Amino acid sequence: MKQYHFLRGISLLLNLLLFISVQAQIVKPPTSRTANYQYASTKINDLIHTKLDLKFDYGKCYVYGRASITLKPHFYPTDSLRLDAKGMDLKNISVLKQGRYVPLKFSYDSLTVAITLDKTYNQSEHYTLYFEYTAKLDASKVRNEPHGLYFINPEGKEKGIPTQIWTYGEPECNSFWFPTIDKPNQKTTEEISLTVPGKFITLSNGRLTFQKKHPDGTRTDTWKMDLPHAPYLFMIAVGNFTIVKDSWHGKEVSYYVEPRYAKDARVIFSEIPEAMNFFSKTLGVEYPWNKYAEIRVHGFNGAMENTTATEFNEDGQGSPRELADHGYDSGNVHELFHQWFGDYVTAESWSNLPLNESMAVLGKSSGLNTNMGRMLPMNMFTRACKVIFVFDRLRFILDPRADDKLIMMSRKRL
């Protein structure tokens, strides 16, 4: 009987989504309820590639950054660019011309920087800008105003709290630590180099491609993300973690935990490999990225589905007995499903963000939960996904690789 009511509830949800989708076609004049609708950001320039070189001052809670950002005009020719860059000291902005950097004029209001380019660029022309900047983050703001990057116990003075750095980008907070077009309808590849104390472990999007030790005891780790994704899904984490490695279909699956929980990591993240199988089979799209990592960090608010590297707070760490006693819902499956809905398929505007979360809730509910011994029948789950894909008026952006596979999957099952 419980299963019947559960399935009936899902059916009602699908009918509601259908009704909303149809109603969305009707053009209505602005009202008090629609006037504040957050439409998709107007695209004047497109992000192509973002390269960051970051160093950290733990005493001041500063990030010393160098950024190379490649862009192109979205459609019309343009001789200007506006980037989000919150609370930074911008020391140099130049354009790369024939192997050398030419300084550009810019104005800055502490939230965005308006740049006058060296010429008018056409849609087919790429250009690369170089930035030197300092991002000034305040460690005391962890529980208060969002500011993208957080220093946790940076000088090690708080007993029982690890020294860490981690980021939280949603909705538009990553532009506190690097300049970008901080909108969900932008996608860019990335390369991030992190110079950190040699005792610390780092994590970022994509794969770790290079490590170099320095005479001063620091080390530089370089991470590369070859597929484009939205700027709010960029992440970094630095701290004393133990990495427990797993695999799925030849792809690395890694669990980053505090060292005392290393022996229990496969219990803490036990659902992941089986859930990757279930979602890949049900959606008809194999897990799209080159790796998947989950990390537990201190003081984090909930969880965040950064591409290939999901962050959680520390509460989900524990022994098997502790985890059984408090019945903690880890969110592992919910966040994993976002790698398809949210990361691979990304909402065009923040007004559609609830749909990201609704799909992840549906994914978790319909995915496997071996502790409960319950699984939503696959045809019901497929029907839910089909509704989302078919009604493209919901204005989703699909990565070019996702487009054909996902749309064709939905059409075949109509």
N, C-alpha and C positions, 0 to 999 in steps of 0.2 A: 504493500500500500504506500509506504514512504517513497519507493522508487517511482510509483505512478504519479504521485503529486510532484515529485522532482522533475520528471519528464514533462508533465503538463505545464509546470512553471517555465521550463525552457521554451516550450512551444509558444506560450503567451509572449515571452520576450522576443522571439523571432517575428511574431505578427506585429508587435509594437514597433520593432525596427523597420519592418516593411511600411507601416503606416507613416512613420516619421520620414522615411526616404521619399515617399510619394508627396507628402506635404511640402517637402523641401523644394519641390519643383515650382510651387506656386509663388510668384513674385509678389511681395507685399511691401507697401510703403513702410518706412521706419516708424516704429512706435516706441513707447517708453521701454518696452521689453527688448526690442531689437536694435535700438540705436547704438548700444554699447557692444554689439557683436564684434568680436575680434577677427576681422577678415584676414586672409592670408597676406603676408607682407609683399608689397610691390617689389618685383625683382628688376633691378637696374643692372647689377653685376652678379655674376655667378662665381662662387668659390670653386676652385679646381683642386688645389693642393695646399696643405698647411704643414709647415715644418717649424718645429719649436726646439729651442735649446735653452734649458732651464736650470738655474742654480738657486739654492735656498739659503737664506739667512735665518737660522732658528732663533737667534736672539731678538731680532727686529720683526720677525714674521714677514719678511720680504721675499718676493720672487724676482730674481734678476733674469730677464728674458730677452732672447733674440728670436725674432720670427721672420720667416720668409713665406709670403702668402701669394700664391698664383691665382689670378682671376681672369675673367673675360666679360665683356658686355653681354647681358642676357639676350637682348634683341637689338635695340637702337644703339647707334654709336654714342659714346660718352667720353667726357674729359674729366670726370670727377668720380669720387668714391666716398661713401660714408660707412665707417665701421663702428661696431660697438666696442668700447674699451673703457670700462668703469673703474674710476679711482686710480688711474695709473699716472706715473711720471713718464711721458713720452719724450725720449731724448733724440731720436733720429728716425726719420721716415724717408726712405729713398726708393728709387726705382732702378732695377737692374737693366743697364743698357750696355750692350757689347762688352760684357764681362766686368763692368765697373758700376758702382752705385752712384746715382745722381740724386742729390737732395731735392725733396719736394716741399712745396708750401702746404701748410695745413692749419686748421683751427680746431680747438679742443675745448669742450665744455664740461669735462670730467665724466661724461657718460658716453658720448660719441665723438669721433674724430672725422672731420670733413677734410678730404684731401684733394688738392688740385693736381691732376695727372700732368705728365710732361707733354701730352698730345691727346688728340681725339682717337680713341680706339674703336675699331669695328668689331662686329660680333665674332668674326673668325680669328681675331688677334688675342693672344694671351699676353699678360704682363705680370711681372713679379715684383712685389714690394718688400722691402726689408725694414724691420723695426728693431730698435733697441729701447727697452722700457723696464720700469720697475713697478711691479704690482705690490701694493702695500696692504697686506691682510692683517687683521687684528685677531689674535688668538682668543680674545675675550668674547667674540661674537658667536661662538659655536652654537649656543642655544637661542640666539636672538636673530638679527637680520641676516638673511642669506647673503653670502658673498663668495660663493663658488669654490674657494680653496680654503682648507682649514688646517691650522697647526694645532696638534693635540699634545699638551704637555711638552712644548718645544724645547725647554731647557732641562727636562727631567726632574723637576723639583716636586712634582706631585706624586706621593707614594701610591703605588698600586695602579697607576695609570701609565700605559705605554706611550712612548714618544712616536708620533705618527704624523703623516701628512696625507690627506685625502681630499677628493673633490666631489661636488654635487652640482650638476649642471642644469637640471630642469627647474624652471623653464628657460630662463635666459641669464644664468649665473656664471657660465664658463667664461664670459667676456670680462669677468673680474680678474682672470689670470692669463688671458691671451686675447689679442685683438682679433675680431672675426665679424662676420655677419651672423649674429646670434639668433637665427630664425629657423624654425623647423622645416621650412621649404627650401633650405640650402643643404647640399651634400658635398663632402670633400674627402679626399684621401688625406692621410696624415703620416707624419714622422715626428716622434717626440724623443729627444735626448734628455736624460735626467742625470745630473751630477749630484751624488749623495754621499754621506759617510759610508765607508766601505763595509761596515757591519750591517747595513740595512738592505732589505729586499725591496725591489720595485715591481710595480705592475702597471700596465697601460693597455690600450686597445691593440689588437693584432698580435704580431709575433715579436719576440725579443731577437734582434738580429745582430747585436754587437755589444760587447762589454770591454771597457778599458780601465785598468787601474792606474791611479796617479800617485806620484811621490808623496803628496800631502795626506795620503790615507783615504782619499775619496775615490769614487768609481763612477764612470759614466755608462749608463745603460741606454741603448737606443731601441725604440719600439716602432714598428712600421705597420700601418693599416693600408692594405692595397685596394680595398673596396671602399667606395665613398659612403659616408654616413653623416648624419646631422651633427652640427657643432655641439649641441647640448648633450650628446652622447659620448663626447671625449671624456677620458678620465685618467687620473694618475693616483697611485697610492704608494707610500713609502713608509717602511717601518720594519720592526723585528717580527717577521712572519716565518712560519715553516710551510713549505710547499709540499703537498701530497699530490702525486700525479696519478691520473687515471687516463683512460683513452676511450674514444668512441669512433668506430669505423676509420681508424688510422689518424684521427684528429686528437690533439692534446686536450684533455680535460683536467684542470688543476684546481685544487682547493687550498686557499691561503688562510691559515689560522694562527692564533697565538701558539707559541711552541708547546705549551702544556696541554693543548688539545690535539696535537698532531696524531696521536694514536687513535683518536675518535673521529677523525675528519671524514672517513668514508661512511660513518653512521650519520654525522651531521648533514652530509650532502648525499644521502643514500638514494634519493629519488632520481638523481640527474641522468645517469646513462639510460635507464629505462624510459624516462620521460622524453629524452631526445629521440629514442626509437619510435615512441608512440606518436609524437607530433610530426616527425618526418614522414611517417607512413600515412597518417591521417590527412595531412595537408597536401601530400603529393610533392612536397618540396623538401629535399634533404636539408638538414641544418646548414645554413648558407655561409657561415663564416669559417675561418681556418683554425679557430681554437675556441674553447670556452673556459672561463675561469670564474670562480666565485670567491669572494674575500670578505672576511669579517673584520670590521674596523671599529674603533672605540668612539662612542659619542655620535654615531651616525643616526639620522632620523629615518627609521624604516629601512627601505631598500631602494636601489636604483639600477635599472636595466641597461647600463652602459654597454655599448656594442662589444661583445666578446668578453666582457669583464664586469660582472654584476657585483655591486657593493651591498653589504648588509650591516646592521649594527651588531654589537658583540653578544646580544642576548641569546642568540641561537647556538652558542658554543656550550658544550657540556658533555658529560659522559652519557652513555646509553641509559643508565639508570636515571640521571637527572633529566634528560630529555623526555623520558617516559613519565616521570612524576608530574611535570608541569604541563604536559600536553601542548607544548609550544608548536604553533603553526609556522614553520620556517619561512614560507613564501618561496621556497626554491622553485617549485613548478610554475607558479605565477610569473616570477621574474624570467624564467627560462623561456616561457611562451612569448614574452616581449621581444625576444631575439628575432622572431618572425613578425609579430604585430607590434610596431613601435620602432624597431630598429631597421629591419629589412623593408617593411612597409611603414611609412612614417606619415603622421597626420600633417596636412599642409598648413594648418593654423592651430593655435592653442585652443580655439573654441571647440575643436574636435578631439582634444586630449581625453575627455571622458570615454570616448570610444576605444582608445588604446587600452584603458584600464578595464573597461567592460569586457573586451575580448580576452584579456589576460585572466580575468575572473572566470569567464566561461571556459578558457583553456584549462585552468586548474581544476574546475569542477568536473570537466569532461575527461581530463587526463587521468592517469592512473594514480591512485593513492593506496598503496599496498597495505598501509596500516588500517584503513577502513574497509578494504576489500571491496571497493565499489568503483565502477567505471561507467561513464555514460556511453550508451551504444554509439558506435562510430558514425552511423548514418545520421544521427541527430547532430553530432558535432560538425560533420561535413556540411549539413544543411545550414548551420549557423554561419560557418565561414563563407559559404556560397552567397548568402545574403549580403555580406559585407563586400565581397568582390564585385558582384553583379551591379550593385547600385553605386556606380562610380561617381554619381552626383555627390557622394559624401566627400569627394575631393581629396583622395589619397594620392600621395606621390609614391610611385614604385621605382625602386632601383631598376635600371635597364635589364639586369639579369633576372629580376623577379617578375617583370611584367608579363612576358610571354608564358612562363610556366604557370604562374598563379592565375592569370585571367583564363588561360586555356583550361586549366584544371576545373575552374568553376563552371565554364560553359559546357564541358563534357558531362558534368554531373547534373545539369539542368533537366 
